[in-house]
C-alpha cells in the first residue's frame, strides 16, 4: 500500500521539472529582450546624438542670418536688380488672400493639415507617380520638412541631413501650430531672383504686396519653389505660366477652387513686360555706391537715376555698331555713358558688348588714352590765361627736344583761331597752347579740377591725350562745361529706404570750378567741332550738338563726347588687348554712335 502511494506521488511530481525549465527559459528570454531593448535604446540614443551633434539650435535658426537685401529701382520706381537676399514684410495668413496658402498646400502638400509632419501616403504616391512617368514629377517632402530643410539645413543629399530633417520636423510640429508652420513657409521660401518669401516675390514680379495678389498670381508664386531659378517670371515667363496653370489645376482637384475658376484664371496669366533693361553694368556700379553710403546689415531699397528708355537705346545702338560696321573695322569693344549735365545723374551705362561673357565695366574701370578729346582741358587752360576763341595761334611745324607733333591731316594752316583749331583738332596748336598756358602741370591741374583723378604725364604729349582716363570721368568733365561751370560728381542714387525708413543720401553742393564766360566759350567752340569740324557725323539737323572727337595712335582708341539737350553722351570704341582698329577715328563710328543714341532719346 505504501509502495503504491509512493508511486502515485512520484507520478504527480514528474511535470514539475519541465514547467520550471519553461519558466526559466521565458525568464531568460525576457531578460535578454530587456537587455537588448536597453542596448537598442542606448545605440539609438548614440546614433541620434551622432546625427544631432552638428544640428543647429532650432529656436535660434528661426532668426537665421542672411545677407542684407538691396533692391535697385529705376527712376520710375520699377525694380530692375537685386543683391543679397531680398525679403518683404512678414505676413500672417489673415493678411493674405485665401487662395495663396490654398495654392501652396494644393501643389506642395495636400495632406498638410492632417499628417504629423511626415506624409507616408504622400511619399508612396510620389514614388508611384515618378516610376510610372519615368522621371521626377513629384516630391515627397511635406511643407514642414521643407521648412526644416530651408531654415536649418543645407541641400546636401546625405543620410545625416535626412535624419536631421526628420528630427527638426518633429520639433517643428511639436513647437508650432499648422497655421504657424505654413506662415513660416510662406515668409521664408525662396522664390527666385534673390527674393525670400511671398511678399518680396510679389513685389518683384507683380509690383504689389502679397496682400493684393489675385488668384493666378498666387498660383504662379506657389509653383516657383520646385525650381526657383527656372520657374520665376523673370527667368522664363512661359515656364512660370505653365507651372501656374498646373497649380490652378491642383487647386481645382483639391476643391479649393472650381474648375471654371481654374480655367478663367489660367486664361488671365499674362506677365507685365519688364520695364527697360536689367542694366547690369549700371546695377553693379549703383550697388557699389549704395553699399558705401547705406548702413551695414540692413535691407534697403534705392531709387536710382537709371532711365530704362535711354539705357535700352544705348545698349541697342552699341550692340548694333559692334556687330555691324564694327566687325569690318576690328572694333571689338565699346562703352557708353549718358548723364545729366546739370545734376551728374547717370541715365544709362554700358560697360561692354556682353555682360555675360565679360562683366568688366569699361565705362568705369577701364583706363584708355583719350586722344584729342582731352584737348578741352588745354583750350580751357588757355582761356583762363586770357585768350579767346577769336585769338590766333600758329599751326606750323614744332619741335620740343626730340618730340615733334604733327597733325592728323597732312599739312599746316598757318595762323588759325582757337575755335577753328579745336574744330579741326590741330595737334601743333594744342601743344603750343599747352606751353602758353603754363605747361603740362597747369593743364593737368585744370583736368583734376574738372574731375580727372588719374595721374597724367608731365610732358608736352599731354596736349594730345597721352594720359589714361575713364569714360565716366570724361563724361563728368564735359558736363562741367555744358552746365555753366559747376563741378559734376556722377551718381546713380536718388533716394533710399533702409530698414523700412527713409534714409538721407548725401548730395554734394554745387561748386563752381569754371567761370561762366569760359564755359560758354568752350561750348561755342565744341559746337563748331560738330558744325564744320571733325565731329560732323554727330550733327543732328535742327538741334544744337556740341562735342569733341578723340583718336589715339594707330587707331587703338576712338572717342566722341558731346551734349544733346541736357544729356552728355560719352562713347569709346577699341579692343581690350589694345589691338589697332582699321581706320576708326573719333569722327567716324563713335560720332555716328553718338548721333544714333541722341536721336533715340530726343
Secondary structure by P-SEA (a helix, b strand, c coil): caaaaaaaaaaaacaaaaaaaaaaaaaaaaaaaaaaaaaaaaaaaaaaaaaacccccaaaaaaccccbbbbbbcccccccccccbbbccccccccccaaaaaaaaacccccccccccccaaaaaaaaaaaaaacccccccccaaaaaaaaccccccccaaaaaaaaaaaaaaaacccaaaaaaaaaaccccccccccaaaaaaaccccccccccaaaaaaaaacccccccccccccaaaaaaaaaaaaaaaaaaccccaaaaaaaaaaccccccccccaaaaaaaaaaaaaacccccccccccccccaaaaaaaaaaaaaaaaccccccccccbbbbbbccccccccccccccccccccccccccbbbbbccccaaaaaaaaaaacccccbbbbbcccccccbbbbcccccccccccaaaaaaaccaaaaaaaaaaaccaaaaaaaaaaaccccccccccccccccbbbbaaaaaaaaaaaaacbbbbbbbcccccccccbbbbbbbbcccccccaaaaaaaaaaaaaaaacccccccccccbbbbbbbbbcccccccbbbbbcccbbbbbbbbbcccccccccccccaaaaaaaaaaaaac
